[in-house]
Amino acid sequence: MGDMNFWDWLAWFSLGSIVVWGILKVTGVINTPLLLQYYPLFAASYAVGWQMNKLSDMSLEFKRFRSETVKKIHNIELNCAKNH
């Protein structure tokens, strides 16, 4: 959690607020007009977009890792070929 940025905090806040909203709605504390009932959908759609962005970033990290690993293995193969 040390490398969380503003958008990560906002996404976690959105998810947490959906949970709190759901508990308050089920217990009858919240009796909202129809427009405000759609709040969890907006928060959830933000959270989904945030997660898609995180997955995209992770995919790029894996591709970079793969490329670097292939280069290192190739260098090891060249060094082994030179020594024989």
N, C-alpha and C positions, 0 to 999 in steps of 0.2 A: 504494500500500500504506500510505500515511500515515494514512488514515482507517479502518483496520481496527479493529474492536472485539473484545471477548472471544469472541463467537460466531463471528466470522470466523476467528480463530485456532484455535478449537476445531474448526471444520469442516476447515480445512487440515491440522490435526494428524490428524484422522480419516482424511482421504484419504491422507496420507503414511503413516500406520500401516497402511493396507490394502496399500499398495505394498510396504512392508517385510515385512509378514506374508506376502504372496504370494511374495516372493523367498525368504524363509526356509522357507516351506512347500514350494516347488518344489525347493529344494536339499536338503530332508530334515532341516534343522536343527530344525524344529518337528514334533513328533509329539504332537498334542494329542488329548484326549478329544473326543467328538462335540459336547458343549455348547460348547466353546471354538472349534470349527471354524465356528460361526455368528457369531463376532465380526465378520468383515468385513461380513456382512449388516446388523448393527446399525449399524456405522459408516457404511456406504453409505446406509442409510435416513436417518440423521441428515444426511448431506451432501445428500441429495436434498431434504429438508425445508428445509435452510438455503438451497439454491439457489432453491427455490420462493418463499421469503420474500424473497430478493434480487430476484427477478423481479417480485414483487408491489410491492415498494418502487419499483422502476424504473418500473413501469407508472403508479404514482401520480405520480411525478416528471414523466413524459411528459404526463400529463393536465393537471397544473398548468402545465407549460411551454406546452402548447397553449392553455389558457385565457388565460394572460398574453399570448401572442402575438396571439390574436384581439383582445383588448382594445387592444393597442398599434396594431394595424392599423386598428381601428375609430377610434381617436383620430386617426390619420394621415389617414384618409378624411374625418373631420369637419373637420380643419384645412384640408385641400385644398378642401373644399366651401365653407368660409367665405372662402377667399382668391379664389375665382372668382366 
